[in-house]
Amino acid sequence: MKKHQELNDKDAEIFFEVVSIYVRNLLYPWTYFAIGDKDNFHYQTLQTVFCNSVSFKKGMKRWNEIKTKKLLPEKDLTLFKPYLE
């Protein structure tokens, strides 16, 4: 949150987008291995809105675009590279 606040408008927006991609990548596998009721409202919301295969693929495509076009400064990109490579 602190890093997001330090950035200017465009960089802050892209940084937030990368954080969303990162969180989705953490949650995406969980939706397959979660124990419990798959009919649960919260599980269904995650699965349909945020952690489905389409949004996962779009997120990774966007991450590759951000990385290759260097839409964020390199020091900010390196925060996410170990987790999104």
N, C-alpha and C positions, 0 to 999 in steps of 0.2 A: 504494500500500500504506500509506503514511504517513497519507494522508487517511482511508482506511478505518479505521485504528486510532484516529484522533482522534474519530470519531463514536460516538454511543451505539448501543445494540443495534438498534433499529428502523431508524434512519437508516443505520447501517453495513450492514445487510442489504439495504436498498433501493439504497444506493450500489454495493454489489457486484453487484446485479442489473443496474444500469445499465451497469457496466463490462462485464458479460457481453454485454449487448445491443450495446454499442459494438464489442467484439471480433468478435461475429458479423457485424456490418455491414461490418467490414473484410475478413473472410474469405469472406463469402457470394459476392461477385463472383469472387473468386479461384477458387472451385471450378469455375466455367464456363470460365475462361481458362487454367487451369493446364496447363503442358506436362508431359507424362509419362504414366505408366501410370495410367489411371483405375481399374484393378483393384488398385492398391496398397492395402494394409491401412489405412494412415494416411489416405489420401484417402477411402476408403470409410467409415471411422469418422467423419471430419469431415462427410461428406455425409449420412450416415444419422442421426447423433446430434446434431450441433451446427449445421450450416449448411444445413439443408434449407429449402425454401420455407415449410413450415408453421411451423417455429421462428422463421424470419425475420419472418413476418407477426405471430406472437404477440408477438415481442419489440417490434416497432414499435407494436403496439396497447398493450402494457404501458408503453412509453416515453411515449406520448401520455397515458395515464392518470396516470402519475407526474407528468408536466409540468402537466396541467390541474388535477389535484387538489393540486398543490404538496406532494407527499409527501416532498420533500427541500427544504431551505432554498434560496432563490433563488441564493445564491452557489455552491452545489454544482451546481445545475441548469445554470448558465451554463458550467460546465466542459465539458459535453457538447453543448450546443445547436449549436455550429458543425458538429459531426460527425453529429448525428442529425436535423437538420432537413431 
